[in-house]
Amino acid sequence: MRKGRRFMVDTFTGMASGLGDEEEFESDVLDLSKEFRMELIQRMTKDIKSLIGSDPALMTKDEIRFLVSSYYGVQDLRKLLGNRINALGKQGEAASMFSFVLNGVQVTEKNIQRLLAVASGGRQIGQWAESIRGIGPVISAGLLAHIDIEKAPTVGHIWRFAGLDPTLDWLGKEKSAKLLRELTGGVSGSVTDEQFAQIATEANRKADTLMEQVQRFADSTGKGDYLSKDNIIKTLSKRPYNADLKLICWKAGESFVKVCNHEADVYGHVYASRKMWETQNNESGKYAEQAAAKLERVGRSTDAYKSYVLGKLPPAHLHARAKRYAVKLFLSHWHHVAYELEYGTPPPKPYILDRPNSGHTDFIAPPNWPME
């Protein structure tokens, strides 16, 4: 038996399957031809349906979201158990109990992945997403379950919902209360329409969207005048993006980085190119002002401080910026495909591309689209 391979009982087939630590659960990618992938999805759908009595292809978005969240939780538990077993092994201690639990966790992880493979593979947007190197059934299913294309006329809506808009600040209770004190003179009573519009502008929120959010909060709590300052503060205090979707996008970015050297990769190459661009700007001093602004926020003993004091952004910051750029491009293509599937026509071009003499004329079409 090859070192690093464990055997477990598969819930769906009742047979033992050998899975290496790094070859199945870390990748989240089914590296198969389109024809074989669809045949596999159909077979898994049939097997699952016969075992659980319901069609996994008919899972609701709520169910898919729950499974995606559960998958990452189970994955973390599997890693934790694996680390514990390795540590005990180095100490010469028995780990049979933890190995028994790990076996069950691995089976659960694999089964959830199969359910999500059916959820993703049974939808055209999922099929397109999985055609991208680095995107597997879990990430694909997470995206289609969290994003409602009917509520996203532009990709900017998705970026903000996923926490990828750097201008959208999570204020929290203290900053929200401070904002209202500065603009209205206090934190009690109600505000006028003019004051509310000013609050929305300073918080970088759309006034009509913020008003709907405050209204929903007031309705759910039954706290009187929905435009009370207390309701506004509590609404602004909430996270302005979807944390689960942000995690999924982060994992997509990490996956793009891992596959950047693969010949069939697209967005990993985008990451590598953007990182070189960011590095050149950093070395030429173009980020000196940003570095100075962050200098006072970090401890002198940190690696980040060593870069900031030289007027540069640290390597981790450049990595994150380049990765975010690649993910945002992928999401713009995801939006393009989803929009065309929903409405039968490509989405309107961004305003900047149609603006005369803007200097922005290049449109990057989604790869692998239309699908054959």
C-alpha positions in Angstrom: 0.0 0.0 0.0 1.3 3.4 -0.9 2.3 5.5 2.1 -0.2 8.2 3.0 -3.2 6.3 1.7 -6.1 5.3 4.0 -9.0 3.1 3.2 -12.5 3.9 4.3 -16.0 2.5 3.7 -18.0 4.6 1.2 -21.6 5.2 2.3 -22.9 5.3 -1.2 -21.3 2.1 -2.6 -20.6 0.1 0.6 -17.1 -0.5 -0.7 -13.7 0.5 0.7 -12.0 3.4 -1.2 -8.4 4.5 -0.9 -8.0 8.2 -0.6 -4.6 10.0 -0.2 -4.5 12.9 2.2 -3.8 15.5 -0.6 -5.2 13.9 -3.7 -9.0 14.0 -3.1 -10.1 16.3 -0.3 -7.7 19.3 -0.8 -8.3 19.8 -4.5 -12.1 20.2 -4.7 -11.6 19.6 -8.4 -12.9 16.7 -10.5 -10.3 16.7 -13.3 -12.4 14.8 -15.8 -13.6 15.3 -19.3 -17.0 17.0 -19.7 -18.6 13.8 -21.0 -17.3 11.6 -18.2 -18.1 14.2 -15.6 -21.7 14.3 -16.6 -21.9 10.5 -16.8 -20.4 10.4 -13.2 -22.9 13.0 -12.0 -25.8 11.1 -13.4 -24.6 7.9 -11.8 -24.1 9.5 -8.4 -27.6 11.1 -8.7 -29.1 7.7 -9.3 -27.1 6.1 -6.4 -27.9 8.8 -3.9 -31.6 8.9 -4.9 -31.9 5.1 -4.3 -30.2 5.4 -0.9 -31.9 8.4 0.6 -35.2 8.4 -1.3 -34.9 11.9 -2.7 -33.3 13.5 -5.8 -30.2 15.5 -4.8 -30.5 17.5 -8.0 -33.6 19.1 -6.5 -31.9 20.5 -3.4 -32.9 24.1 -2.6 -30.3 26.8 -2.4 -30.8 26.8 1.4 -29.8 23.2 1.5 -26.8 23.7 -0.7 -25.6 26.6 1.4 -25.9 24.5 4.5 -24.0 21.6 2.9 -21.2 23.9 1.7 -20.8 25.4 5.2 -20.9 21.9 6.7 -18.3 20.7 4.2 -15.7 23.3 5.3 -16.5 22.6 8.9 -16.0 18.8 8.4 -12.8 19.5 6.4 -11.4 21.6 9.3 -12.2 18.7 11.7 -10.5 16.2 9.4 -7.4 18.3 9.3 -7.5 18.8 13.1 -7.8 15.0 13.7 -5.0 14.3 11.1 -2.7 16.7 13.0 -3.5 15.1 16.3 -2.9 11.6 14.9 0.5 12.7 13.4 1.5 14.3 16.7 0.6 11.1 18.7 2.5 9.0 16.2 5.7 11.1 16.7 5.3 10.5 20.4 4.9 6.8 20.0 1.4 6.9 21.4 -1.6 5.0 20.1 -4.2 6.9 18.1 -6.7 4.2 17.2 -9.6 6.2 18.7 -8.8 9.3 16.7 -8.2 7.2 13.6 -11.7 5.6 14.0 -13.3 9.1 14.2 -11.2 10.3 11.3 -12.5 7.5 9.1 -16.1 8.6 9.7 -15.2 12.2 9.1 -13.5 11.5 5.8 -16.5 9.5 4.6 -18.8 12.4 5.6 -16.6 14.9 3.8 -16.6 12.7 0.7 -20.4 12.2 0.7 -21.1 16.0 1.1 -18.7 16.6 -1.8 -20.7 14.2 -4.0 -24.0 15.8 -3.1 -22.5 19.2 -4.0 -21.1 17.7 -7.2 -24.7 16.8 -8.2 -26.0 20.2 -7.3 -23.3 22.0 -9.3 -23.2 19.6 -12.3 -26.9 19.6 -12.7 -26.9 23.4 -13.5 -25.3 25.1 -16.5 -23.6 27.8 -14.5 -22.1 25.1 -12.3 -20.9 23.2 -15.4 -19.2 26.3 -16.7 -17.6 27.1 -13.3 -16.2 23.6 -13.0 -14.7 23.9 -16.5 -12.3 26.5 -14.9 -9.0 25.1 -13.6 -9.1 25.4 -9.8 -12.9 25.5 -9.4 -14.5 22.2 -8.1 -18.0 21.2 -7.1 -17.9 22.7 -3.6 -16.8 26.2 -4.6 -19.1 26.1 -7.7 -22.1 25.0 -5.6 -21.4 27.6 -3.0 -21.4 30.4 -5.6 -24.6 29.3 -7.3 -26.3 28.9 -3.9 -25.3 32.3 -2.6 -25.6 34.5 -5.6 -29.0 35.4 -7.0 -28.5 36.8 -10.6 -31.9 38.5 -10.5 -30.5 40.7 -7.7 -27.2 41.3 -9.4 -27.7 43.4 -12.6 -24.0 44.1 -12.6 -21.0 42.3 -11.2 -20.4 45.1 -8.7 -23.4 43.9 -6.8 -21.7 40.5 -6.4 -18.3 42.1 -5.4 -20.0 44.1 -2.6 -22.0 41.1 -1.5 -18.9 39.0 -1.3 -16.9 41.6 0.6 -14.6 42.4 -2.3 -15.4 46.1 -2.5 -12.5 47.8 -0.5 -14.6 51.0 -0.2 -17.3 49.1 1.8 -16.3 49.4 5.5 -17.7 47.3 8.3 -18.4 50.1 10.8 -19.4 48.2 13.8 -21.4 49.6 16.7 -18.9 52.2 17.9 -18.2 53.7 14.5 -21.8 53.7 13.6 -22.8 55.6 16.8 -19.9 58.1 16.3 -21.1 58.7 12.7 -24.6 59.5 13.9 -23.4 61.8 16.7 -21.3 63.7 14.2 -24.0 64.1 11.6 -27.1 64.5 13.8 -25.8 65.7 17.2 -26.7 62.5 19.2 -27.8 58.9 19.2 -31.4 59.2 20.4 -34.6 60.2 18.6 -35.2 60.0 14.9 -33.6 61.5 11.8 -35.0 63.5 8.9 -34.9 62.3 5.3 -32.0 64.7 4.6 -30.0 63.4 7.5 -30.6 59.8 6.5 -29.3 60.5 3.0 -26.2 62.2 4.5 -25.7 59.2 6.8 -25.9 56.8 3.9 -23.5 58.8 1.8 -20.9 59.0 4.6 -21.3 55.2 5.3 -20.8 54.5 1.5 -24.2 52.9 1.3 -27.1 53.4 -1.2 -29.8 55.4 0.7 -32.7 53.3 -0.7 -31.0 50.0 0.1 -30.0 51.1 3.6 -33.6 52.3 4.2 -34.9 48.9 3.3 -32.4 47.2 5.6 -33.4 49.5 8.5 -37.1 48.8 7.8 -36.5 45.1 7.9 -34.6 45.4 11.1 -37.4 47.5 12.7 -40.1 45.1 11.5 -38.2 42.1 13.0 -37.7 43.7 16.3 -40.9 45.7 16.6 -38.9 48.8 17.8 -41.2 51.7 16.9 -40.2 54.3 14.4 -38.0 52.5 11.9 -36.0 55.7 11.2 -34.9 56.0 14.8 -31.2 56.5 15.4 -31.0 53.3 17.4 -32.4 51.2 14.5 -30.0 53.0 12.1 -27.0 52.4 14.3 -27.8 48.7 14.8 -28.3 48.2 11.0 -25.1 49.9 10.2 -23.3 47.8 12.8 -24.0 44.6 10.9 -21.5 43.1 8.5 -22.3 44.6 5.1 -21.3 41.5 3.2 -21.9 37.8 3.2 -19.2 36.1 5.3 -19.8 32.6 3.8 -19.6 33.9 0.2 -16.4 35.9 1.1 -14.9 32.6 2.4 -15.8 30.8 -0.7 -14.2 33.5 -2.8 -11.1 33.4 -0.6 -10.8 29.7 -1.2 -11.2 30.2 -4.9 -8.3 32.6 -4.9 -6.1 30.2 -3.0 -7.0 27.5 -5.5 -6.0 29.8 -8.4 -2.7 30.4 -6.8 -2.1 26.6 -6.5 -2.8 26.0 -10.2 -1.0 29.0 -11.6 1.7 26.8 -13.2 -0.8 24.5 -14.9 -1.0 24.9 -18.7 -4.8 24.8 -18.7 -5.0 27.5 -16.0 -6.6 30.9 -16.6 -7.0 32.9 -13.4 -3.8 31.6 -11.8 -1.9 33.3 -14.6 -4.0 36.4 -14.0 -2.9 36.3 -10.4 0.8 35.8 -11.3 0.8 38.7 -13.8 -1.0 41.0 -11.4 1.4 40.2 -8.6 4.3 41.2 -10.8 2.5 44.4 -11.6 1.9 45.1 -7.9 5.5 44.3 -7.1 6.8 46.7 -9.7 4.6 49.5 -8.4 5.7 48.7 -4.8 9.4 48.7 -5.6 9.1 52.0 -7.5 7.5 53.7 -4.4 4.0 54.1 -5.8 2.5 52.7 -2.6 4.5 54.8 -0.2 1.5 56.9 0.8 -0.5 53.8 1.6 2.4 52.3 3.5 2.7 55.5 5.6 -1.0 55.4 6.5 -0.7 51.8 7.8 2.5 52.3 9.6 0.9 53.5 12.9 -1.6 50.6 12.9 0.9 47.7 13.3 3.4 46.7 16.0 7.0 47.5 15.5 8.0 43.8 15.9 5.8 42.6 13.0 7.1 41.8 9.5 4.5 44.2 8.1 6.1 47.1 10.0 9.5 46.3 8.4 8.0 46.9 5.0 5.8 49.9 5.9 8.8 51.8 7.5 10.5 51.5 4.1 7.5 53.0 2.3 6.5 49.7 0.9 3.6 47.2 1.3 4.5 43.8 2.7 4.6 40.7 0.4 1.5 39.3 2.0 -0.4 42.5 1.1 0.7 42.3 -2.5 -0.3 38.6 -2.6 -3.8 39.4 -1.3 -4.2 42.3 -3.8 -3.2 40.1 -6.7 -5.4 37.3 -5.6 -8.4 39.6 -5.1 -7.9 40.9 -8.6 -8.0 37.4 -10.1 -11.1 36.5 -8.1 -12.9 39.6 -9.1 -12.2 38.9 -12.8 -13.5 35.3 -12.3 -16.7 36.7 -10.7 -17.2 39.1 -13.5 -17.1 36.2 -15.9 -19.3 34.1 -13.6 -21.8 37.0 -13.7 -21.6 37.2 -17.5 -22.3 33.5 -17.9 -25.1 33.5 -15.3 -26.7 36.6 -16.8 -26.7 35.2 -20.3 -28.2 31.9 -19.1 -30.9 33.8 -17.2 -31.9 36.4 -19.8 -30.6 35.0 -23.1 -28.3 37.9 -23.8 -24.9 39.1 -22.5 -25.0 41.7 -19.7 -24.6 45.3 -20.6 -21.0 46.4 -20.9 -19.5 48.3 -18.0 -20.1 52.1 -18.3 -16.3 52.7 -18.5 -16.1 50.6 -21.7 -18.8 52.6 -23.5 -17.6 56.0 -22.2 -16.0 58.0 -25.1 -12.3 58.7 -24.7 -12.1 56.7 -21.4 -9.0 54.8 -22.5 -10.8 51.6 -21.4 -11.7 49.5 -24.5 -10.6 46.0 -23.7 -13.3 43.4 -22.9 -12.0 40.1 -21.6 -14.5 37.4 -22.6 -15.3 34.5 -20.2 -13.1 31.5 -21.0 -14.8 28.2 -22.1 -17.9 30.1 -23.1 -20.1 29.4 -24.9 -19.6 25.8 -23.8 -19.5 23.1 -26.5 
